[in-house]
Amino acid sequence: MSLKNVKPGLHDIGQYEISGVPYLATVGASSSMTITLKYVASEVTVTASGGTLTINFGQSNSANVTVPDGGVMTVRGKIRTITVATGAGCIGSVVASLTGIKSGNLPVYDQNDYGGTA
């Protein structure tokens, strides 16, 4: 008899409640980096030091968010792609809390599916 161990899925609440596995990255001055995670992140914290940086979470038609010098931004959600671009003199830090859910289970979102601005 096969046990066929169950793997965590997108709606497995426990994966978002427990402490995640940390994923850390640093983005040098005047550069950009796209981080494609193998596991879904439940929370991402970004820090800007020495200038401003912009961040995007890989959704189609979504705007970039600017983090000012010395600013810290934390986003909770189901995240698999993080794009960070730093300005001159800015060093960016990214800390993601990873779940045990494979990122291939997460569809690519389109901002227009959820709302719009006029």
Buried (B, 14 or more C-beta within 10 A) or exposed (E): EEEEEEEBEBEBEEBBEEEBEEBEBEBEBEEEBEBEBEBBBBBBBBBBBBBBBBBBBBBEEBEEEBBEEEEEBEBEEBBBBBBBBBBEEBBBBBBBBBBBBBBEBBEEBEEEEEEEEE
